[in-house]
Amino acid sequence: PGSKHVPPRPGRLPACGRVVAMTAAEMVIGTWRTVKFCLWGHGRPGFVEIPRDGRSRHGVALWGVLTGESPDEIPVEIDERRGVLIVHLVDASDPEAVRERHRRTYERAHSKVLP
């Protein structure tokens, strides 16, 4: 079906600034994780399933683009049937921590820009 208009949301502009800042920080942290993996073998690569948690289609697109900016995480698939986002990481040794980080980012910033 066609694209729906996303209505204006109060506080969207400050939330965009927060999203940019959080993404930049995650890029720096992700770069360090990648360096540790490449140089010293730290980390356990693998897939993590992250609950969609009510993200709209536009919210999932935003999540995918921003997650892919960090070099240690690659969005792989959206499983609509199970309601999960699948990500590959250079260190998937603590999937609960990864899910919690994505949940916090969504609640603190992404959901304020797009549901």
Buried (B, 14 or more C-beta within 10 A) or exposed (E): EEEEEEEEEEEEEEBEEBBEEBBEEBBEEBEEBBBBBEEEEEBEEBEBBBBBBEBBBBBBEBBBEBBEEBBBBBBBEBEEEEEBBBBBBBBBEEBEEBBEBBEEBBEEBBBBBBB
